[in-house]
């Protein structure tokens, strides 16, 4: 079962990457009426949350650029950005590499308890590395749905 979960990380991430490959900078940065964020924000947010949920809560070192919390953390918005943003190719490389690092780090560790369980906004308490990893796939799926909507509106 553990191999299936870790393999699923690749499947979910390939779907995310396929959804955004080849998009223009304009499409990445468009915030359509009625939306708070853009596609670039969603990509950075997916990366940031997976780093925190996979590595931070397991007590492992994260690979997060210093600006990512300010740019892509919960409650942030592209309308507040005033610094240089990661280009799409950089984000895509980071997103592509991340599942491999998770697989290498957490092979045979998904049932391991984390030091400090976390309760999501929806009231779900995550206590093992596997629960955190599984939750990130659900989280990523929600943001891929948002990306699909943003693409549809941005291309009009």
N, C-alpha and C positions, 0 to 999 in steps of 0.2 A: 504493500500500500504506500509506503514511504516513497518508493521510486516513482509511483504514479503521481503523487503530489508534486514532487520536484520536477518531473517531466512536464506537468501541466503548467508550471511557471513559464516554460519556453513557449508553449502553445498560446497562452494568453498574451505574452509579450510580442510574439510574431503578429498576432492580430492587431495589437496596438500599433506596431511599427508599420505594418502594411497600410493601415488606415491613413497615415500621415506622410509617407514617403512621397517626395516630389511636390509637396505643397509649396506655394510661393510664400515669401516672407509676409506679403500683404494678407494672405489668407490666414497664416499663423497668428497674425497680430490683430485681426478684426474682432471687435467686440460688438456683435449685433445688438440691436435694440432688444431690451428685455433680458439680456445676459449680463453677468458680472465679470466674466472671465473670457479668455480666448484659448485657442488650441495650444499655444506655447505654454500658457500657465498650466493647463491640464497635464501636459507632458512632464513639466518640471515637478508638479505636485505628485504625480504617480511615482516618479523616481524618489522624491524626498520621503514620502510616506512609506514606500517599501524599504528604504534604507533604515528608517526608524523602527518599523515594525519587525523587520527581519534581524537587523544587527543590534540596534541600540538596546532593545528590551532583552536580548540574549546576552548582553554584556560584551559584544564584539565591536571592534572599531568600524565606524562608518566611513564611507567615502563620499562626502558631501561637500561641494564647493561652499565656501564661506557665505556667499550671497544667497544661497538657496532658501534658507529660512525666511529671509526678508522678501524674496521674490515669489516663492511658491508655497509658503506655509499656510495653514488654515487661517482664513480671515484676510488674506492679502488679496490685492487686486492689481491687474496690469495698469489701471488708471493712476496708481501711485508710484509706478516704476520711474526711477530717475538714474539708473545705472545701466551699464552695458549688459545685454542679455546674451545667454548662450545661443549660438546659431543652431539651426535644426540638425545639421550633421553632427554637432557635438552632443546634443541631447539624444539623438538616435544611437550614437556609439555608447553613451552611458547606459541607455536603456537596454541595449543589446548585451552589454557585458554584465549587467547586474544579475540576471538569473544564474549565470555560470558561477559567479562568486557565491551566491546563496547556496547553490548545489554543492560546491566544493566545501564550504564552511559547515554546512548543516547536514551533510551525509550522515545518516544513522543517529541524528540528534533531534528529530522532530518531536519525540515524546518527552524531551527534556523540559522540566519546569523552569520558567523564568523567575528571576529574583523578585520582581514586582509585577503582579498581574495588572492588566489594564482593562477598564470598562469603556466600551465605545459609547458614542452618543446615543446609539439605539439600545443600550442596556446590556450588550453582550460582553461578558468577561472573558478575556483571553489569558490563558495561564501557561500554555506550552508553546514552544517554538513553532510547532506544527499548526496550532490554532492561529498564531500571528500570520504565518505564511499563507494559510488558507484565506484568512480575512483579506490579505492584500490583493488576492486574485478577485474577490468580490468587489473590493474598492476600485481596482483597475477597470473592471467591467463597467461599473457605473460611470467612470470618467470617459471610457471609450464611447459610451452612449452619448455623453455630452459632446465629445469631439465630433461625432457623426452629425449631430444637430448643428453645431457651430459651423461645420463645413457646408452644410446645406444652406444655411442663412448667409454665410460669408460669400458664397459663390453666386448669390442672386444679385 
